[in-house]
Amino acid sequence: MDRTDEIRDYPELRAAACPFSPPPGYEELRERSAVTRVRMWDGSTPFLVTGYHEARAVLGDSRFSADGTHKGMPRFTKFEVPAEVFNLGRMDDPEHARIRRMLTAHFTIRRTEAMRPMIQGIVDGLLDRLIAEGPPADLVADFAFPLPSQVIAVMLGVSDADFAEFQRASQGVMDFTVSTEEMGAALGVMVDYVSRMCAAKRAAPGDDLLSRLIVDQELTGGLTQQQVVATALVLLLAGHETTANMIALSGVLLLRHPEQLARLRADPGLMPNAVDELLRYITIVQEGTGRVAAEDVEVGGVLIPAGEGVIINLPSANHDPHFADAHELDLGRPNAREHIGFGFGVHQCLGQTLARVELQIALETLLRRLPALRLEVPLDDLAFLYESMNFGVARVPVAW
């Protein structure tokens, strides 16, 4: 049934009473109609998609554009992130496919699996230091944040001498608690750093992803210098903060579900499926994924006219009844891999295999080496990032 005449308030992103699940507002909308018009902060009224099958339908349909320059593209905040920062996710084919093909070879299952020893070494080094310094510790600052930072630094070819500057620059961009002015300044610092790193690679290429982009694409005319910088930023931002948040939140969630934690410790082979269940349950991309209808399209019995904006709420879709007892954490869930935490369709996360491997190694090693790990504060005292684009937690004080 077409319900385009009904406009509802855009639901809050998370609720403090149950931080790991979508607020009840999404479930109420989904039960009435999985596609509903909502009123945004700026007065616009895009369609909100809350159902699993409807979300896949939109994300997998080329009639819905991801081009961020479309007038109808939903705006979630007043802060406008420059288009080049997330350019791959804001492009449509064929340009999106052309640039994506330049990167896919670096994120294949085979290449990612070959990175396991390197990732394991980084994880062990971080835990060696954490254990040597003794409790208490901050699971975010001392483990979850530096792990993906070091992994992406190795992939991009950041030298040991430059890593401290790289980490400072990237940390500024990852702080979503700051003002829009501070975020813009931090982004400028990161762009300047990446630009200088590209210039150095251009002068003396190495055996790393950034050098190969410059040699294989920029110097052959496939990408401009600006596009190389933008692509490096995409890799940094998309694969850094999200993975760090997932590591920290997964640690908290497992500690809050001792029966599931005991199940995982008793059966380490469950870890790959457990990671997908954690990705489904938490679904950190909470603000929504924007699209614009390029033509009239019917989704879930609702006609979405051409030019209208659409928001796909991934947490709500991942808590759809498609997953039995969706609000329960079940590390052995048979269809956990069907989640859309990484999106769906041609824009599905390029680095999802790497993210899974990092999470598997990080959680397995953390739980094995710190079997008595515990939260040092009540759950209510944790500073969850309810308003940020990606759900996270600022600090996680732990002891063992």
C-alpha positions in Angstrom: 0.0 0.0 0.0 1.3 3.5 -0.9 1.7 5.5 2.3 3.6 8.5 0.9 1.1 10.9 2.4 2.2 10.0 6.0 5.1 11.8 7.4 6.7 10.7 10.7 9.4 12.2 12.8 12.9 10.8 12.1 13.7 8.5 15.0 16.6 8.9 17.3 19.7 6.9 16.4 20.3 5.1 19.7 18.7 5.0 23.1 20.8 5.0 26.3 18.5 2.4 27.8 19.7 -0.2 25.3 22.7 1.2 23.4 23.4 -1.8 21.2 20.0 -2.1 19.6 18.0 0.3 17.4 15.5 2.4 19.4 11.9 1.1 19.4 10.9 3.9 17.0 12.4 2.0 14.1 10.6 -1.2 14.9 7.3 0.6 15.2 7.9 2.2 11.8 8.9 -1.1 10.3 5.8 -2.9 11.6 3.5 -0.2 10.1 5.4 0.1 6.8 9.0 -0.7 6.0 9.2 2.4 3.8 7.9 5.7 5.4 8.3 9.4 4.8 10.1 11.1 7.7 10.8 14.7 8.6 14.5 15.6 8.9 16.3 18.4 10.9 16.3 20.7 7.8 12.6 20.2 7.0 13.2 17.8 4.2 11.0 14.7 4.0 12.9 11.7 2.4 11.8 8.1 2.6 13.1 6.0 5.5 13.7 2.3 4.8 13.6 0.2 7.9 13.0 -3.4 6.6 15.7 -5.9 5.6 14.3 -7.0 2.2 13.4 -3.4 1.3 16.9 -2.2 2.3 18.5 -4.8 0.0 16.1 -3.9 -2.8 17.1 -0.2 -2.7 20.8 -0.8 -2.2 20.9 -3.4 -5.0 18.9 -1.3 -7.5 20.8 0.9 -10.0 17.7 3.2 -10.3 18.7 4.6 -6.9 21.7 6.9 -7.2 24.5 7.3 -4.6 25.7 10.6 -6.2 26.1 13.1 -3.4 25.6 16.0 -5.7 21.9 15.2 -6.3 19.6 17.9 -4.9 17.4 15.3 -3.2 20.2 13.5 -1.4 19.3 13.4 2.4 21.5 15.5 4.7 22.0 14.1 8.2 23.9 17.0 9.7 24.8 20.7 9.0 28.4 19.7 8.6 29.1 19.0 4.9 32.0 16.6 4.6 33.8 17.5 1.3 32.7 15.1 -1.5 36.3 13.9 -2.1 36.6 12.4 1.3 34.0 9.7 0.6 34.1 9.9 -3.1 33.8 6.2 -3.8 30.6 5.9 -1.9 29.2 9.0 -3.5 29.7 7.9 -7.1 27.5 6.0 -9.5 28.7 3.6 -12.2 30.5 3.6 -14.5 32.9 6.0 -12.7 32.4 4.2 -9.4 33.1 0.8 -10.9 36.2 2.2 -12.7 37.8 3.4 -9.5 36.7 0.5 -7.5 38.4 -1.9 -9.9 41.7 -0.1 -9.2 41.4 -1.1 -5.5 39.8 -4.6 -5.5 43.0 -6.4 -6.1 44.4 -5.1 -2.8 41.4 -6.4 -0.8 40.9 -9.9 -2.2 40.4 -12.8 0.3 43.8 -14.3 -0.7 45.7 -11.0 -0.2 43.9 -10.3 3.1 44.5 -13.8 4.4 48.2 -13.3 3.7 48.1 -10.3 6.0 47.2 -12.4 9.0 50.8 -12.7 10.4 51.3 -9.0 10.1 48.0 -8.2 11.8 48.7 -10.8 14.5 52.1 -9.2 15.2 50.5 -5.8 15.6 47.8 -7.3 18.0 50.5 -9.1 20.1 52.6 -6.0 20.3 49.7 -3.9 21.5 48.7 -6.5 24.1 52.4 -6.9 25.2 52.5 -3.2 26.0 49.1 -3.1 27.6 49.9 -6.1 29.9 53.4 -4.8 30.8 51.9 -1.5 31.9 49.2 -3.3 33.9 45.6 -2.5 34.6 43.6 -0.4 34.4 43.7 0.4 30.7 41.5 2.0 28.1 40.4 -0.6 25.5 39.8 2.1 23.0 43.0 4.2 23.2 45.4 1.3 24.1 44.1 -1.4 21.7 41.0 -0.8 19.5 42.1 2.5 18.0 45.8 1.9 17.3 45.3 -1.6 15.7 43.5 -0.5 12.5 45.7 2.6 12.4 48.8 0.5 12.3 47.4 -1.9 9.7 46.3 0.8 7.3 49.7 2.5 7.8 51.5 -0.6 6.7 49.2 -1.0 3.7 49.6 2.7 2.6 53.4 2.5 3.2 53.7 4.9 6.1 57.3 4.8 7.3 58.1 4.1 11.0 59.5 7.6 11.2 56.3 9.2 10.0 53.9 7.0 11.9 53.5 9.3 14.9 52.5 12.2 12.7 50.2 9.9 10.7 48.5 8.7 13.9 48.0 12.3 15.2 46.5 13.4 11.9 44.2 10.5 11.6 43.1 10.7 15.3 41.9 14.3 14.8 39.7 13.2 11.9 38.3 10.3 13.9 37.1 12.5 16.8 33.4 12.9 16.0 32.7 14.6 19.4 34.3 17.9 18.3 32.6 20.9 16.7 32.1 21.2 12.9 34.8 23.9 12.8 37.3 21.6 14.6 36.3 18.7 12.4 37.0 20.8 9.3 40.4 21.9 10.6 41.3 18.3 11.5 40.3 17.2 8.0 42.5 19.9 6.5 45.4 18.5 8.5 44.8 15.0 7.3 44.5 16.1 3.6 47.7 18.0 3.9 49.5 15.0 5.4 48.2 12.6 2.8 49.1 15.1 0.0 52.7 15.2 1.3 52.8 11.5 1.6 51.7 11.1 -2.0 54.4 13.6 -3.1 57.0 11.5 -1.4 55.7 8.3 -3.0 55.7 10.0 -6.4 59.4 10.8 -6.0 60.4 7.4 -4.6 57.7 4.7 -5.0 57.7 1.7 -2.7 56.0 -1.6 -2.4 52.7 -0.4 -1.0 49.2 0.3 -2.0 49.6 4.1 -2.3 52.7 3.7 -4.5 50.9 1.3 -6.8 48.0 3.7 -7.1 50.4 6.5 -8.1 52.5 4.3 -10.5 49.7 2.3 -12.0 46.9 4.9 -12.1 48.1 8.5 -11.6 51.2 8.3 -13.9 49.2 6.5 -16.6 46.3 9.0 -16.5 43.8 6.8 -14.7 43.6 9.1 -11.7 44.5 12.7 -11.0 46.7 13.7 -8.1 43.7 15.0 -6.3 41.8 11.7 -6.8 44.8 9.7 -5.4 44.7 11.8 -2.3 41.0 11.4 -2.0 41.2 7.6 -2.5 43.8 7.4 0.2 41.5 9.3 2.5 38.6 7.0 1.7 40.8 4.0 2.7 41.9 5.7 5.9 38.5 6.9 7.1 36.4 4.0 6.0 38.7 1.3 7.3 40.0 2.9 10.4 37.3 4.4 12.6 34.7 1.7 11.8 37.0 -1.2 12.7 38.3 0.5 15.9 34.7 1.1 17.0 33.7 -2.5 16.3 36.6 -3.9 18.3 35.8 -1.8 21.3 32.0 -2.3 21.1 32.4 -6.0 20.5 34.6 -6.3 23.7 32.0 -4.5 25.7 29.1 -6.5 24.3 30.8 -9.9 24.9 31.6 -8.9 28.5 27.9 -8.0 28.9 26.9 -11.5 27.6 29.0 -13.9 29.7 27.0 -16.9 28.4 27.9 -16.0 24.8 31.5 -15.3 25.8 31.8 -18.7 27.5 30.4 -20.3 24.4 33.0 -18.6 22.2 35.9 -19.5 24.5 34.7 -23.2 24.5 34.6 -23.2 20.7 37.2 -20.9 19.1 36.1 -22.2 15.7 33.0 -20.2 16.2 34.9 -16.9 15.9 34.2 -16.2 12.1 30.5 -16.6 12.6 30.6 -14.7 15.9 32.2 -11.7 14.2 29.4 -11.6 11.6 26.8 -11.8 14.4 28.5 -8.9 16.2 28.6 -6.9 13.0 24.8 -7.6 12.6 23.9 -6.9 16.1 25.9 -3.7 16.6 25.7 -2.3 13.0 27.8 0.8 13.7 26.8 2.7 10.6 23.8 4.2 12.4 23.1 7.5 10.7 21.7 6.0 7.5 22.8 5.4 3.9 21.5 8.0 1.5 20.2 7.4 -2.0 18.1 9.4 -4.6 15.6 7.8 -6.9 16.6 8.4 -10.5 13.1 7.3 -11.7 9.8 6.3 -10.1 10.4 3.0 -8.2 8.1 1.0 -6.0 9.6 -0.5 -2.9 7.7 -2.5 -0.3 4.4 -1.4 -1.8 5.4 2.3 -1.7 6.0 4.4 -4.8 9.1 6.5 -4.5 9.0 9.3 -7.1 12.0 10.3 -9.2 14.2 12.8 -7.4 13.1 11.9 -3.9 15.7 11.1 -1.3 15.9 7.7 0.5 17.6 6.8 3.8 18.4 3.1 4.4 18.7 2.5 8.1 21.1 -0.5 8.4 20.7 -1.2 12.2 16.9 -1.5 11.7 17.3 -3.8 8.7 19.7 -6.0 10.6 17.2 -6.3 13.5 14.4 -7.2 11.1 12.5 -10.5 11.8 14.4 -11.9 8.8 16.8 -12.8 11.7 14.9 -14.9 14.2 14.9 -13.3 17.7 16.8 -10.5 16.1 17.3 -8.6 19.4 19.1 -11.5 20.9 22.9 -11.9 20.5 23.5 -15.4 19.2 27.1 -16.1 18.1 26.0 -19.3 16.4 23.2 -17.7 14.4 22.8 -19.7 11.2 22.2 -16.7 8.9 24.4 -14.2 10.6 26.5 -13.7 7.4 23.4 -12.4 5.7 23.6 -9.1 7.6 24.0 -5.9 5.6 26.3 -4.1 8.1 28.7 -3.7 5.2 26.0 -2.5 2.9 24.7 -4.4 -0.2 25.1 -4.1 -3.9 27.8 -2.4 -5.9 28.7 -0.1 -3.1 29.2 -2.9 -0.5 32.2 -2.2 1.7 35.4 -2.8 -0.3 37.4 -3.7 2.9 34.9 -6.0 4.5 37.3 -9.0 4.3 40.1 -7.1 6.0 37.7 -5.9 8.7 36.5 -9.4 9.4 40.1 -10.6 9.7 41.1 -7.8 12.0 38.1 -8.4 14.2 38.7 -12.1 14.4 42.4 -11.8 15.3 41.8 -8.9 17.7 39.0 -10.6 19.7 40.5 -14.1 19.7 43.9 -12.8 21.0 42.3 -10.4 23.5 40.1 -13.1 25.0 42.9 -15.7 25.0 45.6 -13.5 26.6 43.3 -11.7 29.1 40.8 -14.4 30.2 39.9 -12.3 33.3 39.2 -9.2 31.4 36.4 -7.1 32.9 34.8 -3.7 32.7 36.0 -1.2 35.4 32.8 0.9 35.2 29.1 0.2 34.9 27.7 0.1 31.3 25.7 3.3 32.0 29.0 5.2 32.7 30.5 4.4 29.3 30.5 7.4 26.9 28.8 6.0 23.9 28.8 8.1 20.7 25.1 8.3 20.2 25.1 11.2 17.8 28.0 10.4 15.5 27.8 9.0 12.0 29.2 5.7 13.2 28.3 4.3 16.6 31.2 4.0 19.0 32.4 4.5 22.5 34.9 7.1 23.6 36.6 5.2 26.4 36.3 1.6 27.8 38.1 1.3 31.1 39.1 -2.3 31.7 41.1 -4.4 34.1 42.1 -8.1 34.4 
